[in-house]
Amino acid sequence: MIEENCEKIARLCLDKFKKLPKQGKPTAGQWTVLAGLVLEYENRLHLISLATGTKCLSGEERWKAAKGTILNDSHAEILVRRGFLYWLLLQFKLKEEGGESPFVIKVGGEEPPAGDKEPPIGGVEPPVGGEDPPAGASGEELLEGKFELRAGVRFHLYSSHPPCGDASIFNIHEQPESNGTERTDAGDVNENIGDPLAITPKQTTDENKEPPLKKLKLDTNRTGAKCVLGGKMDPEGEGVQYHSTGPIRTKPGRGDRTLSLSCSDKILKWNVLGIQGSLLSMLVKEPIFLSSIIIGSRHFNLESCERAFSGRYPGTAHLPNLLQCMEVEFEYMKTDDRVPSHDSLLLVTGEQGFKEAYVSGFKQGWSKKKLSNPKSWSLVSQKNMAKLFKSVYPSLSNIDKYSDLKHTSAAYNKAKADFKANMPSWPPKDTSLANFSLLDME
């Protein structure tokens, strides 16, 4: 069962983080979120990417930045996925150049090895990604999928904190005011974490017993993520009437509202379309889905995660196994006496892997006057990812605009349009944000 490996996956991520140098890590008095993407194959676990972060650019910062060069969203769950996409492109490039990959094969070009015949970790072997993909999500109609994962490969997402947005909205119980422990909302730039669920004391009429405690007060765990305009809004009433559940939200933040959607919304999209995104959908035979999401926090609510990641979608969505791991805790988890770290980091494993530390969407150590230098851009920025993609798919190397490159994936874009039709409040992206040249990356 996957549950048996929950702690192993968490420890794999936490142990690797502890071994990393201090650049990009929180300092004393700071907290952050840690996320890891782990591959499971033939009873072995392999860490693919690891990331920390709680920040994203405001709308104003995004508009002012040079397009394609900056990381707009540095929340850990989003960074770790970008690291996974980079790793997967490297695997495809290796195969394209005649090399061997233990996890990827060419479609129709080879037979998977016999390998270890023991049952894989997690028991019965599902199709790649865990389940059959939703209808319309395949990316094969325009360009033939060139690669596929070996049968039995699975991916697990670990996060030390519940994803921001809908997954963090759930009912909690508070101690009455007379106990002096009623929660107050701190107005954090990330999540305003409530107390874990408490149990209402059992009432008794036995006069010989001590009088019962006062009934605990019902409230809602708050998220700083804001509902997008045009959809259902938060009533902002008292207690359980503060939030609405289900709406699309932008990420938490003060000042000018960010254009980045919450991690809960992005994970929902991954569970419908796959985590491979539009570019890689032209290279894979079928969409890739997460097999599990593991939350390493006591602030975990299964019902809210099921709703956020699948249940609120009216169409067909893959729901990964949702697990909580309390056996090990992240050393920089959020506490009341810590402030969020402004830094983030990304590690991608493998021979061509890397570690980068970021601040405000660029690599640390670069002054604002030198951000036009491509060396200041992350390897997982849009421009660098497009360059790596073109090296794997050279027949598309003549495409100049990033927006045109993404539009080439007709099947994925059709599936994405269907997804948005089922989520009418999903905000459209301004097309000018992707309208930048790739010629300077040749």
Buried (B, 14 or more C-beta within 10 A) or exposed (E): EBEEBBBBBBBBBBEBBEEBEEEBBBEEEBBBBBBBBBBBBBEEBBBBBBBBBBBBBBBEBBBEBEBBBBBBBBBBBBBBBBBBBBBBBBBBBBBBEEEEBBBBBBBEEEEEEEEEEEEBBBEEEBEBBBBBBBEBBBBBEBBEBBBBBBBBBBBBBBBBBBBBBBBBBBBBBBBEEEEEEEBEEEEBBBBBBBBEBEEEEEEEEEEEEEEEBEEBBEBBBBBBBBBBEEBEEBEEEEEEEBBBBBBBBBBBBEEEBBBBBBBBBBBBBBBBBBBBBBBBBBBBBBBBBBBBBBBBBEBBBEEBBBBBBBBBBEEBBBBBBBBBBEEBBBEBBBEEEBEBBBBBBBBBBBEEBBBBBBBBBBBBEBEEEEBEEEEBBBBBBBBBBBBBBBBBBEEBBEBEBBBEBBBBBBBBBBBBEBBBEEBEBBBEEEEEBBEBEBEEBE
